[in-house]
Amino acid sequence: MVKLTLRPGEFIDIGENVRVIFSGGSANNIHLLVDAPKEVNIARSSAGKKKEQPEQSARTYYRKKGISEEAQREIVSILMREKKRNAVNEKP
């Protein structure tokens, strides 16, 4: 097991096809962006604790194809700038 400290916008790569980006956090939550091929099963730990749901209600989300790594970094950068701008504007 590895323990990492990341700043907003930083990321870790898992293998060749999975990237986990730390996009910030609030209170007791952290916000992660996971970019992985649709073949990779991603489930959070609380998912198994819920009651079994019918197969029809399960939703599958896939990464959109065609967005470059450069575009992904720019999106994260924009989101972080907006978050900082909002934080400054909210101060009394």
C-alpha positions, 0 to 999 in steps of 0.5 A, a space after each residue: 500500500 502506498 500513501 500519497 500527498 497530492 495537491 489539487 491538479 496533481 495526479 497519479 498514473 496506475 499502469 499505462 491506462 489509468 490516471 487518478 487526478 486530485 481535483 480538491 476537496 471540502 469538509 470530509 470529502 475529497 474529489 477525484 477524477 478517474 480516467 480509465 478505459 471502459 473495460 476497467 471496473 471502478 467501484 467505491 467501497 460504499 457501493 457494496 454496502 447498499 441494497 442490491 438493486 435490479 440490473 436495470 437501474 444500474 448505470 454504466 459511465 464510460 470515458 468519452 473518447 477523443 480528448 487529449 491528455 493536454 485538454 484534460 490538464 487544461 480542464 483541471 487547470 480551469 476548474 482549479 482557477 475557478 475554485 480559487 477565484 470563488 474562494 477569494 470572492 466568498 471571503 468576508 
